[in-house]
Amino acid sequence: MTKYILVSGGVVSGIGKGVIASSTGLLLKTIGLKVSAIKIDPYMNIDAGTMRPTEHGEVYVLNDGGEVDLDLGNYERYLDITLSRDNNITTGKIYREVIEKERKGEYLGKTVQIVPHVTNAIQDWIERVSKIPVDDTGEEPDVCIVELGGTVGDIESAPFVEAMRQFQFRVGHKNFALIHVSLVPDMHGEQKTKPTQTTVHSLRGLGLLPDLIACRLLVREPLLDATKEKISMFCHVAAEQVFGVHDVSSVYHVPLLLQSQGIVEYLRKRLDLGSVNVTEKMVQHGLSLEKRWRDMTTGQARLFDSVSIVLVGKYTDLKDSYMSVIKALEHSAFRVHRKLNLTWVESSDLEPETQESNPAKYHDAWRAVVGAGGILVPGGFGSRGTEGMLMAIKYAREQQIPFLGICLGFQLAVIEWARNVLNISGATSAEFDPATEHPAIVFMPEISRTHMGGTMRLGLRPTVFEKDTAGWSKVRKLYGGVGKIWERHRHRYEVNPEWVEKLTISGLNFCGKDEKGERMQVLELPDHPFFVGLQAHPEFCTRPLNPSPPFLGFVAASSGRHVLVEQLAFQHANFKPPHPVEAMIDEAALRRDDLPPITQAAGPGDTA
């Protein structure tokens, strides 16, 4: 029987439920258990694909093309698993399923209601998805972490709270535990417990009793024993069921913080984890995982050398817009034993208009770019800020500064080359100017122009390296020297096929293409320290102990040539892709034409 751990939140949202859920799952993996995860988002959207990054954070893309909440990225990274779109439940998905059943007459003429029909649909969904294998064992998970987004008491989350109240009886007491995350404010050195008392009281009134209370402190001081005792007394739990999660130097220390407070021992007793059949191989795998994680976090605390990266983006107001990019940089910095110094530059601040309207901001932005060890231009939508990105790319190319372009950054690198090497001053993207006479980037022919849902090239896709790249391509060596790789995509524009020949002749090397050789997917300049662009989003497949190859190469090159040489040799000999073997198949087999378009909903996160 699968064990379920529900992680809920109170007082305020955005205080770290996802990290606590992921850390709990990681700790359970260290004792040999197989762990899966589900995120519940109570909003009405079918998925996160049409949301602005500055409103809801990054849109995370899965192997199957699902566009989901960024917390699923935390689960995949911490637990080293591969999830599907069904691991993200939204109100929109549940209501759609219930309404479709009603239209088919599956409720036998009954009045369809929130209880029991919607709540049953939620429970059925969780139970079904929790049993799907998510790791390389191919076996049913032992434990499923279920994170309930938002805060208890929200109107939109009420059906999910009621569903989970019922679910605890469906699966049984020994198979269901609840971790409630609450804020403990620090008021001038005094830790206040009243918000936690109130939210636990509300939770109990809804029929859910917390087994563990995670007290989130937004300061470096840990939870005091006196505070723990007070919460224990007023929230009807033992002191051992209250643990503190204060700010630490890195989120990768959180699992060790929880472990030190006995969370594994408590869950082992509460969920009778001793009854789960764990093979010796899984036990040893768990011990190895714990050692490698501990070594990683310990080494991180002792770093002296640093690497300076400048991220030139258009959603820099909300750092969560680039969550996976940040994680890919962090993981790469861990590998090369460098402290990451990441500077954010709003791309529009590099443009001449800002020089006139706000000279100080303009000069600060360019000072950061000029002083960078490496320049990164990530993905995005729309024309706003792209001229500033083009200027940064030009600077990196001409000044021999390591550069990495992702999705939009890849396309802009092509445009910059067309403008400044081929001298086609009007070169641009059809996304920015549909009527342009010089479209270096064009709308993909198979994409709908009338619907936002299902209108992107989404999910895991193969890239084939050109035959002559084995000897010189840094990117290929970073991927272990193989001839074909797989990364996740999210785009609706591509390099104009009619321009490929003249771009190539002029020296822009497209070293990776799709299986037909028609779609340009990786570019690299052989005579540059590191100048690489990918149409895909490799950041979505990074892991703390297995960094994304392009990001690793970029960070290594930004640290110095000798560091890059070391990592090229290591990757060529040791790289292992994070994808399941069965997922690395030809693109024709990856197409999901059998799914209704609404399940592939996608849209621009930015139109400005």
ZIDA-V756308 format. One record per residue. N is the residue number from 1. RES is the residue in one small letter. PSI is psi as a letter, one per 30 degrees, with the letter a starting at -180 (NA if undefined). Layout:
n->N res->RES psi->PSI
n->N res->RES psi->PSI
This chain:
n->1 res->m psi->k
n->2 res->t psi->k
n->3 res->k psi->k
n->4 res->y psi->k
n->5 res->i psi->j
n->6 res->l psi->k
n->7 res->v psi->j
n->8 res->s psi->l
n->9 res->g psi->l
n->10 res->g psi->l
n->11 res->v psi->d
n->12 res->v psi->l
n->13 res->s psi->l
n->14 res->g psi->h
n->15 res->i psi->g
n->16 res->g psi->g
n->17 res->k psi->e
n->18 res->g psi->e
n->19 res->v psi->e
n->20 res->i psi->e
n->21 res->a psi->e
n->22 res->s psi->e
n->23 res->s psi->e
n->24 res->t psi->e
n->25 res->g psi->e
n->26 res->l psi->e
n->27 res->l psi->e
n->28 res->l psi->e
n->29 res->k psi->e
n->30 res->t psi->f
n->31 res->i psi->g
n->32 res->g psi->g
n->33 res->l psi->l
n->34 res->k psi->k
n->35 res->v psi->k
n->36 res->s psi->l
n->37 res->a psi->k
n->38 res->i psi->k
n->39 res->k psi->k
n->40 res->i psi->k
n->41 res->d psi->j
n->42 res->p psi->g
n->43 res->y psi->l
n->44 res->m psi->f
n->45 res->n psi->k
n->46 res->i psi->e
n->47 res->d psi->a
n->48 res->a psi->g
n->49 res->g psi->f
n->50 res->t psi->g
n->51 res->m psi->k
n->52 res->r psi->k
n->53 res->p psi->e
n->54 res->t psi->f
n->55 res->e psi->e
n->56 res->h psi->g
n->57 res->g psi->a
n->58 res->e psi->k
n->59 res->v psi->j
n->60 res->y psi->k
n->61 res->v psi->k
n->62 res->l psi->l
n->63 res->n psi->e
n->64 res->d psi->g
n->65 res->g psi->g
n->66 res->g psi->k
n->67 res->e psi->j
n->68 res->v psi->l
n->69 res->d psi->k
n->70 res->l psi->f
n->71 res->d psi->f
n->72 res->l psi->f
n->73 res->g psi->e
n->74 res->n psi->e
n->75 res->y psi->e
n->76 res->e psi->e
n->77 res->r psi->e
n->78 res->y psi->e
n->79 res->l psi->f
n->80 res->d psi->h
n->81 res->i psi->l
n->82 res->t psi->j
n->83 res->l psi->l
n->84 res->s psi->l
n->85 res->r psi->f
n->86 res->d psi->f
n->87 res->n psi->f
n->88 res->n psi->j
n->89 res->i psi->k
n->90 res->t psi->l
n->91 res->t psi->e
n->92 res->g psi->e
n->93 res->k psi->e
n->94 res->i psi->e
n->95 res->y psi->e
n->96 res->r psi->e
n->97 res->e psi->e
n->98 res->v psi->e
n->99 res->i psi->e
n->100 res->e psi->e
n->101 res->k psi->e
n->102 res->e psi->e
n->103 res->r psi->e
n->104 res->k psi->f
n->105 res->g psi->g
n->106 res->e psi->f
n->107 res->y psi->g
n->108 res->l psi->h
n->109 res->g psi->g
n->110 res->k psi->l
n->111 res->t psi->k
n->112 res->v psi->k
n->113 res->q psi->l
n->114 res->i psi->e
n->115 res->v psi->j
n->116 res->p psi->f
n->117 res->h psi->e
n->118 res->v psi->e
n->119 res->t psi->e
n->120 res->n psi->e
n->121 res->a psi->e
n->122 res->i psi->e
n->123 res->q psi->e
n->124 res->d psi->e
n->125 res->w psi->e
n->126 res->i psi->e
n->127 res->e psi->e
n->128 res->r psi->e
n->129 res->v psi->e
n->130 res->s psi->f
n->131 res->k psi->g
n->132 res->i psi->k
n->133 res->p psi->k
n->134 res->v psi->f
n->135 res->d psi->a
n->136 res->d psi->f
n->137 res->t psi->f
n->138 res->g psi->g
n->139 res->e psi->l
n->140 res->e psi->k
n->141 res->p psi->l
n->142 res->d psi->e
n->143 res->v psi->k
n->144 res->c psi->k
n->145 res->i psi->k
n->146 res->v psi->j
n->147 res->e psi->k
n->148 res->l psi->j
n->149 res->g psi->l
n->150 res->g psi->a
n->151 res->t psi->k
n->152 res->v psi->k
n->153 res->g psi->f
n->154 res->d psi->k
n->155 res->i psi->e
n->156 res->e psi->f
n->157 res->s psi->f
n->158 res->a psi->e
n->159 res->p psi->e
n->160 res->f psi->e
n->161 res->v psi->e
n->162 res->e psi->e
n->163 res->a psi->e
n->164 res->m psi->f
n->165 res->r psi->e
n->166 res->q psi->e
n->167 res->f psi->e
n->168 res->q psi->f
n->169 res->f psi->f
n->170 res->r psi->e
n->171 res->v psi->f
n->172 res->g psi->l
n->173 res->h psi->e
n->174 res->k psi->f
n->175 res->n psi->g
n->176 res->f psi->k
n->177 res->a psi->l
n->178 res->l psi->k
n->179 res->i psi->k
n->180 res->h psi->k
n->181 res->v psi->k
n->182 res->s psi->l
n->183 res->l psi->k
n->184 res->v psi->j
n->185 res->p psi->k
n->186 res->d psi->j
n->187 res->m psi->j
n->188 res->h psi->h
n->189 res->g psi->f
n->190 res->e psi->k
n->191 res->q psi->j
n->192 res->k psi->k
n->193 res->t psi->f
n->194 res->k psi->e
n->195 res->p psi->e
n->196 res->t psi->e
n->197 res->q psi->e
n->198 res->t psi->e
n->199 res->t psi->e
n->200 res->v psi->e
n->201 res->h psi->e
n->202 res->s psi->e
n->203 res->l psi->e
n->204 res->r psi->e
n->205 res->g psi->f
n->206 res->l psi->g
n->207 res->g psi->g
n->208 res->l psi->k
n->209 res->l psi->k
n->210 res->p psi->k
n->211 res->d psi->e
n->212 res->l psi->k
n->213 res->i psi->j
n->214 res->a psi->j
n->215 res->c psi->j
n->216 res->r psi->k
n->217 res->l psi->k
n->218 res->l psi->h
n->219 res->v psi->l
n->220 res->r psi->f
n->221 res->e psi->k
n->222 res->p psi->l
n->223 res->l psi->k
n->224 res->l psi->l
n->225 res->d psi->e
n->226 res->a psi->e
n->227 res->t psi->e
n->228 res->k psi->e
n->229 res->e psi->e
n->230 res->k psi->e
n->231 res->i psi->e
n->232 res->s psi->e
n->233 res->m psi->e
n->234 res->f psi->f
n->235 res->c psi->g
n->236 res->h psi->h
n->237 res->v psi->l
n->238 res->a psi->l
n->239 res->a psi->e
n->240 res->e psi->f
n->241 res->q psi->g
n->242 res->v psi->k
n->243 res->f psi->l
n->244 res->g psi->k
n->245 res->v psi->j
n->246 res->h psi->l
n->247 res->d psi->k
n->248 res->v psi->l
n->249 res->s psi->f
n->250 res->s psi->k
n->251 res->v psi->f
n->252 res->y psi->f
n->253 res->h psi->f
n->254 res->v psi->e
n->255 res->p psi->e
n->256 res->l psi->e
n->257 res->l psi->e
n->258 res->l psi->e
n->259 res->q psi->e
n->260 res->s psi->f
n->261 res->q psi->g
n->262 res->g psi->g
n->263 res->i psi->e
n->264 res->v psi->e
n->265 res->e psi->e
n->266 res->y psi->e
n->267 res->l psi->e
n->268 res->r psi->e
n->269 res->k psi->e
n->270 res->r psi->e
n->271 res->l psi->g
n->272 res->d psi->h
n->273 res->l psi->f
n->274 res->g psi->f
n->275 res->s psi->f
n->276 res->v psi->k
n->277 res->n psi->j
n->278 res->v psi->k
n->279 res->t psi->l
n->280 res->e psi->e
n->281 res->k psi->e
n->282 res->m psi->e
n->283 res->v psi->e
n->284 res->q psi->e
n->285 res->h psi->e
n->286 res->g psi->e
n->287 res->l psi->e
n->288 res->s psi->e
n->289 res->l psi->e
n->290 res->e psi->e
n->291 res->k psi->e
n->292 res->r psi->e
n->293 res->w psi->e
n->294 res->r psi->e
n->295 res->d psi->e
n->296 res->m psi->e
n->297 res->t psi->e
n->298 res->t psi->e
n->299 res->g psi->e
n->300 res->q psi->e
n->301 res->a psi->f
n->302 res->r psi->g
n->303 res->l psi->k
n->304 res->f psi->e
n->305 res->d psi->l
n->306 res->s psi->l
n->307 res->v psi->k
n->308 res->s psi->j
n->309 res->i psi->k
n->310 res->v psi->k
n->311 res->l psi->j
n->312 res->v psi->j
n->313 res->g psi->a
n->314 res->k psi->f
n->315 res->y psi->h
n->316 res->t psi->f
n->317 res->d psi->e
n->318 res->l psi->j
n->319 res->k psi->f
n->320 res->d psi->f
n->321 res->s psi->f
n->322 res->y psi->h
n->323 res->m psi->e
n->324 res->s psi->e
n->325 res->v psi->e
n->326 res->i psi->e
n->327 res->k psi->e
n->328 res->a psi->e
n->329 res->l psi->e
n->330 res->e psi->e
n->331 res->h psi->e
n->332 res->s psi->e
n->333 res->a psi->e
n->334 res->f psi->e
n->335 res->r psi->e
n->336 res->v psi->g
n->337 res->h psi->h
n->338 res->r psi->k
n->339 res->k psi->k
n->340 res->l psi->k
n->341 res->n psi->j
n->342 res->l psi->k
n->343 res->t psi->k
n->344 res->w psi->k
n->345 res->v psi->j
n->346 res->e psi->k
n->347 res->s psi->e
n->348 res->s psi->f
n->349 res->d psi->f
n->350 res->l psi->f
n->351 res->e psi->l
n->352 res->p psi->e
n->353 res->e psi->e
n->354 res->t psi->e
n->355 res->q psi->e
n->356 res->e psi->e
n->357 res->s psi->e
n->358 res->n psi->i
n->359 res->p psi->e
n->360 res->a psi->e
n->361 res->k psi->e
n->362 res->y psi->e
n->363 res->h psi->e
n->364 res->d psi->e
n->365 res->a psi->e
n->366 res->w psi->e
n->367 res->r psi->e
n->368 res->a psi->e
n->369 res->v psi->e
n->370 res->v psi->e
n->371 res->g psi->g
n->372 res->a psi->k
n->373 res->g psi->f
n->374 res->g psi->k
n->375 res->i psi->k
n->376 res->l psi->k
n->377 res->v psi->j
n->378 res->p psi->a
n->379 res->g psi->l
n->380 res->g psi->l
n->381 res->f psi->k
n->382 res->g psi->l
n->383 res->s psi->f
n->384 res->r psi->k
n->385 res->g psi->f
n->386 res->t psi->f
n->387 res->e psi->e
n->388 res->g psi->e
n->389 res->m psi->e
n->390 res->l psi->e
n->391 res->m psi->e
n->392 res->a psi->e
n->393 res->i psi->e
n->394 res->k psi->e
n->395 res->y psi->e
n->396 res->a psi->e
n->397 res->r psi->e
n->398 res->e psi->e
n->399 res->q psi->g
n->400 res->q psi->h
n->401 res->i psi->k
n->402 res->p psi->k
n->403 res->f psi->k
n->404 res->l psi->k
n->405 res->g psi->k
n->406 res->i psi->k
n->407 res->c psi->c
n->408 res->l psi->e
n->409 res->g psi->e
n->410 res->f psi->e
n->411 res->q psi->e
n->412 res->l psi->e
n->413 res->a psi->e
n->414 res->v psi->e
n->415 res->i psi->e
n->416 res->e psi->e
n->417 res->w psi->e
n->418 res->a psi->e
n->419 res->r psi->e
n->420 res->n psi->f
n->421 res->v psi->e
n->422 res->l psi->f
n->423 res->n psi->h
n->424 res->i psi->i
n->425 res->s psi->f
n->426 res->g psi->g
n->427 res->a psi->k
n->428 res->t psi->a
n->429 res->s psi->k
n->430 res->a psi->f
n->431 res->e psi->e
n->432 res->f psi->e
n->433 res->d psi->j
n->434 res->p psi->f
n->435 res->a psi->g
n->436 res->t psi->k
n->437 res->e psi->f
n->438 res->h psi->i
n->439 res->p psi->j
n->440 res->a psi->f
n->441 res->i psi->k
n->442 res->v psi->l
n->443 res->f psi->k
n->444 res->m psi->k
n->445 res->p psi->f
n->446 res->e psi->f
n->447 res->i psi->k
n->448 res->s psi->k
n->449 res->r psi->f
n->450 res->t psi->f
n->451 res->h psi->k
n->452 res->m psi->e
n->453 res->g psi->k
n->454 res->g psi->g
n->455 res->t psi->g
n->456 res->m psi->l
n->457 res->r psi->j
n->458 res->l psi->k
n->459 res->g psi->a
n->460 res->l psi->k
n->461 res->r psi->k
n->462 res->p psi->l
n->463 res->t psi->k
n->464 res->v psi->k
n->465 res->f psi->k
n->466 res->e psi->k
n->467 res->k psi->e
n->468 res->d psi->g
n->469 res->t psi->f
n->470 res->a psi->e
n->471 res->g psi->f
n->472 res->w psi->f
n->473 res->s psi->j
n->474 res->k psi->e
n->475 res->v psi->e
n->476 res->r psi->e
n->477 res->k psi->e
n->478 res->l psi->f
n->479 res->y psi->g
n->480 res->g psi->g
n->481 res->g psi->g
n->482 res->v psi->l
n->483 res->g psi->f
n->484 res->k psi->k
n->485 res->i psi->l
n->486 res->w psi->k
n->487 res->e psi->l
n->488 res->r psi->k
n->489 res->h psi->l
n->490 res->r psi->i
n->491 res->h psi->l
n->492 res->r psi->g
n->493 res->y psi->l
n->494 res->e psi->l
n->495 res->v psi->k
n->496 res->n psi->j
n->497 res->p psi->f
n->498 res->e psi->f
n->499 res->w psi->f
n->500 res->v psi->e
n->501 res->e psi->e
n->502 res->k psi->e
n->503 res->l psi->e
n->504 res->t psi->e
n->505 res->i psi->e
n->506 res->s psi->f
n->507 res->g psi->f
n->508 res->l psi->j
n->509 res->n psi->j
n->510 res->f psi->j
n->511 res->c psi->f
n->512 res->g psi->k
n->513 res->k psi->l
n->514 res->d psi->l
n->515 res->e psi->f
n->516 res->k psi->f
n->517 res->g psi->g
n->518 res->e psi->f
n->519 res->r psi->k
n->520 res->m psi->k
n->521 res->q psi->f
n->522 res->v psi->k
n->523 res->l psi->l
n->524 res->e psi->k
n->525 res->l psi->j
n->526 res->p psi->e
n->527 res->d psi->g
n->528 res->h psi->k
n->529 res->p psi->e
n->530 res->f psi->j
n->531 res->f psi->j
n->532 res->v psi->k
n->533 res->g psi->k
n->534 res->l psi->k
n->535 res->q psi->f
n->536 res->a psi->l
n->537 res->h psi->i
n->538 res->p psi->f
n->539 res->e psi->f
n->540 res->f psi->f
n->541 res->c psi->g
n->542 res->t psi->l
n->543 res->r psi->k
n->544 res->p psi->e
n->545 res->l psi->g
n->546 res->n psi->i
n->547 res->p psi->l
n->548 res->s psi->k
n->549 res->p psi->e
n->550 res->p psi->e
n->551 res->f psi->e
n->552 res->l psi->e
n->553 res->g psi->e
n->554 res->f psi->e
n->555 res->v psi->e
n->556 res->a psi->e
n->557 res->a psi->e
n->558 res->s psi->f
n->559 res->s psi->f
n->560 res->g psi->l
n->561 res->r psi->e
n->562 res->h psi->e
n->563 res->v psi->e
n->564 res->l psi->e
n->565 res->v psi->e
n->566 res->e psi->e
n->567 res->q psi->e
n->568 res->l psi->e
n->569 res->a psi->e
n->570 res->f psi->e
n->571 res->q psi->e
n->572 res->h psi->e
n->573 res->a psi->f
n->574 res->n psi->f
n->575 res->f psi->k
n->576 res->k psi->k
n->577 res->p psi->k
n->578 res->p psi->f
n->579 res->h psi->k
n->580 res->p psi->k
n->581 res->v psi->e
n->582 res->e psi->f
n->583 res->a psi->f
n->584 res->m psi->i
n->585 res->i psi->l
n->586 res->d psi->l
n->587 res->e psi->e
n->588 res->a psi->e
n->589 res->a psi->f
n->590 res->l psi->f
n->591 res->r psi->k
n->592 res->r psi->h
n->593 res->d psi->f
n->594 res->d psi->f
n->595 res->l psi->k
n->596 res->p psi->k
n->597 res->p psi->e
n->598 res->i psi->f
n->599 res->t psi->f
n->600 res->q psi->g
n->601 res->a psi->k
n->602 res->a psi->k
n->603 res->g psi->l
n->604 res->p psi->k
n->605 res->g psi->f
n->606 res->d psi->k
n->607 res->t psi->g
n->608 res->a psi->NA
